[in-house]
Amino acid sequence: MLAGMSVDYVVRLEQGRSSQPSIQLLGALARALRLSDDERDHLFHLAGHQPPPAEGTARLARAGLLRMLDLVGDNPAMVLTELGEVLAQNRMSVLLGGRLTGFTGVRRHVIYRWFTEPEVGAVHRAEEREHHARSLVADLRAVAGRRAGDPEVTGLVERLLAVSAEFRELWAGHEVQVRRSDRKTFMHPRVGPVLMDCETLVTPDLRQQLLVLTPADGEARERLELLRVLGVEEFPVSDTAH
């Protein structure tokens, strides 16, 4: 179920009765089984494929981060790449900020959607949006310094410079900051404003990070708990609804 394939197909894979699995299918299996990087590479070799290069594996959430994602309980959390692509979310993260996985192309990157899709910034208080915009740009500047000449990074910057006057202004400021902690207010349509503290844990190579959100005060804790309950509640649909 986690890998998005049938039990019968998995059984045929195990028994060697299926056709050669695709790279995409192997990646899904590796994530579902929480394989380490070495275990994932071994799986690719067993199936007759070369493991993805480093830039490809960076888009597969690391097994250790996925295990930590399982351990944070009812606190919203997600795994991201250093360029802000969300690779995995827990249930509370989806309830608080919506589903952020599954985007394609340049829209995979949170910073691109922030500067091109106004509804993304609308999740936060208006008075906080400038701070978050500056932080996103300063963090991207830091990544661009670490990965100088990387076509993925330069391509993202060039696209943003072409489509957003706000980004161009902030980029020209040359601010550099690796985000480690922050505070955000989520303007949730069902429970109201939720003030959250954000802590970021990064992998040794800085390519991936685990972002964990915790309630900043008692009111936020109560609203988060209400959101957890509302998220599983079944609401009856009127017979006259269409």
C-alpha atoms as one frame of an Amber mdcrd trajectory, in Angstrom:
protein
   0.000   0.000   0.000   2.795   2.432   0.923   4.581   1.753  -2.359   1.365
   2.069  -4.394   1.368  -1.476  -5.762  -0.696  -4.609  -5.299   0.155  -7.464
  -2.944   0.117  -9.832  -5.902   2.736  -7.779  -7.741   5.011  -7.650  -4.673
   4.706 -11.440  -4.311   5.618 -11.922  -7.979   8.612  -9.614  -7.493   9.792
 -11.636  -4.492   9.409 -14.895  -6.427  11.115 -13.585  -9.549   8.006 -14.077
 -11.684   7.534 -10.472 -12.852   9.156  -8.355 -15.516  12.077  -6.146 -14.522
  10.720  -3.419 -12.193  11.179   0.201 -13.204  13.444   2.679 -11.417  10.352
   4.572 -10.212   8.877   1.402  -8.726  12.159   0.536  -6.987  12.315   4.021
  -5.502   8.775   3.621  -4.156   9.677   0.250  -2.629  12.813   1.673  -1.023
  10.811   4.478   0.599   8.057   2.143   1.788  10.601  -0.271   3.316  12.581
   2.604   4.923  15.795   1.342   3.336  19.118   2.996   4.087  21.096   4.480
   1.180  23.275   1.339   0.943  20.237  -0.963   1.117  18.470   1.064  -1.575
  21.514   0.861  -3.882  21.686  -2.917  -3.302  18.004  -3.221  -4.237  18.670
  -1.415  -7.529  21.606  -3.732  -8.284  19.527  -6.848  -7.520  16.864  -5.645
  -9.947  19.406  -5.054 -12.723  19.486  -1.247 -12.533  22.207   1.229 -11.670
  21.354   3.200  -8.513  20.333   6.807  -9.171  23.193   9.338  -8.997  23.521
  11.558  -5.954  21.383  14.325  -7.428  18.603  11.788  -8.074  18.693  10.188
  -4.643  18.465  13.634  -3.064  14.801  13.575  -4.116  14.163  10.379  -2.134
  13.622  11.067   1.559  16.427   9.519   3.602  15.412   6.500   5.653  16.626
   8.014   8.919  14.554  11.154   8.408  11.478   9.081   7.590  11.922   7.162
  10.840  12.186  10.451  12.744   9.051  11.638  10.947   7.262   8.653  12.464
   8.508   9.516  15.956   7.422  13.144  16.340   3.897  12.132  17.344   1.145
  14.677  16.771   3.559  17.494  15.926   3.451  18.554  12.259   6.664  17.591
  10.460   8.018  17.145   6.961  11.162  16.139   5.073  12.470  18.655   2.526
  15.392  19.010   0.167  17.712  21.978   0.617  15.886  23.632  -2.302  12.554
  23.344  -0.533  10.944  20.368  -2.251   8.749  18.519   0.254   9.530  14.801
   0.025   7.341  13.519   2.856   4.803  14.827   5.394   3.118  13.346   8.412
  -0.643  13.555   8.853  -0.597  16.641  11.112   1.545  18.549   8.632  -1.065
  17.923   5.934  -3.898  18.989   8.253  -2.117  22.217   9.222  -0.652  23.384
   5.929  -2.163  21.189   3.223  -0.554  18.512   1.087   2.766  19.823  -0.224
   4.080  16.749  -2.047   3.468  15.670  -5.627   4.327  18.918  -7.432   6.255
  18.681 -10.698   8.716  20.861 -12.566   9.861  24.097 -10.994   6.716  24.164
  -8.821   8.311  21.434  -6.681  10.192  24.194  -4.883   8.344  26.019  -2.112
  10.199  29.262  -2.870   8.963  29.274  -6.476   5.352  28.822  -5.441   5.767
  31.481  -2.734   6.765  34.155  -5.264   4.414  33.106  -8.074   1.255  31.879
  -6.317  -0.207  34.422  -3.840  -2.318  31.804  -2.045   0.854  30.157  -0.696
   1.824  33.210   1.356  -1.791  33.720   2.430  -1.396  30.797   4.837   0.594
  33.160   7.117  -0.200  36.497   8.748   0.253  39.465   6.417   2.763  41.116
   8.771   4.936  37.973   8.754   5.102  37.456   4.997   7.989  39.863   4.325
  10.087  38.107   6.973   9.383  34.687   5.484  10.096  35.927   1.947  13.475
  37.328   3.034  14.299  34.095   4.855  13.473  31.976   1.812  15.683  34.103
  -0.434  18.564  34.243   2.068  18.432  30.455   2.433  18.483  29.989  -1.347
  21.486  32.331  -1.521  23.295  30.056   0.952  22.453  26.969  -1.143  23.672
  28.744  -4.296  26.980  29.405  -2.557  27.427  25.762  -1.550  26.419  24.477
  -4.982  28.015  27.099  -7.209  27.429  26.310 -10.865  24.852  23.587 -10.165
  22.339  23.808 -13.052  19.392  22.916 -10.790  20.141  25.852  -8.497  21.037
  28.352 -11.216  17.966  27.317 -13.209  15.682  27.932 -10.231  17.241  31.343
  -9.559  16.962  32.353 -13.219  13.281  31.350 -13.348  12.526  33.348 -10.205
  14.424  36.399 -11.473  12.374  36.246 -14.666   8.928  36.016 -13.059   9.051
  37.916  -9.746   9.974  41.564  -9.162   9.850  40.955  -5.386  12.345  38.117
  -5.696  14.646  40.256  -7.873  14.672  42.983  -5.234  15.411  40.595  -2.376
  18.020  38.643  -4.368  19.876  41.871  -5.089  20.268  42.355  -1.321  22.724
  39.401  -1.134  21.484  38.299   2.285  22.709  34.841   3.307  21.127  32.789
   6.079  20.749  29.064   6.644  17.397  28.639   8.356  17.561  26.596  11.534
  14.666  27.903  13.631  11.752  30.263  13.139   8.236  31.102  14.325   5.200
  31.128  12.038   1.493  31.804  12.407  -0.645  29.517  10.263  -4.000  31.090
   9.379  -6.074  27.924   9.329  -9.616  28.199   7.890 -11.117  25.756  10.435
  -9.389  26.517  13.749  -8.030  30.044  13.262  -4.446  31.282  13.775  -1.984
  28.687  15.085   1.383  30.016  16.333   4.104  27.422  15.746   7.821  27.211
  16.511   9.875  25.659  13.702  13.057  23.659  14.239  15.125  22.276  11.383
  17.458  19.281  11.564  19.754  18.787   8.573  21.670  15.792   7.231  25.506
  15.943   7.296  25.664  16.747   3.571  23.018  19.490   4.047  20.975  18.060
   1.149  17.884  17.164   3.214  16.239  18.439   6.381  13.551  17.484   8.847
  11.276  20.403   9.758   9.348  19.921  13.004   6.621  22.353  14.116   5.617
  22.612  17.776   2.898  24.791  19.384   4.389  28.066  20.649   1.824  28.530
  23.422  -1.162  26.927  25.127  -3.682  28.398  22.716  -1.801  26.991  19.736
  -1.637  23.598  21.455  -5.410  23.594  21.953  -6.088  24.591  18.352  -3.703
  21.957  17.055  -5.485  19.332  19.132  -8.833  20.550  17.789  -7.443  20.274
  14.267  -6.304  16.718  14.966  -9.853  15.789  16.023 -11.537  17.634  13.164
  -9.244  15.925  10.704 -10.761  12.516  11.396 -14.336  13.593  12.039 -16.949
  12.444   9.558 -19.483  15.117   8.650 -22.864  13.936   7.287 -23.835  15.259
   3.878 -27.333  16.690   3.475 -29.668  14.828   1.125 -30.215  18.085  -0.753
 -26.501  18.719  -1.318 -25.205  18.385  -4.860
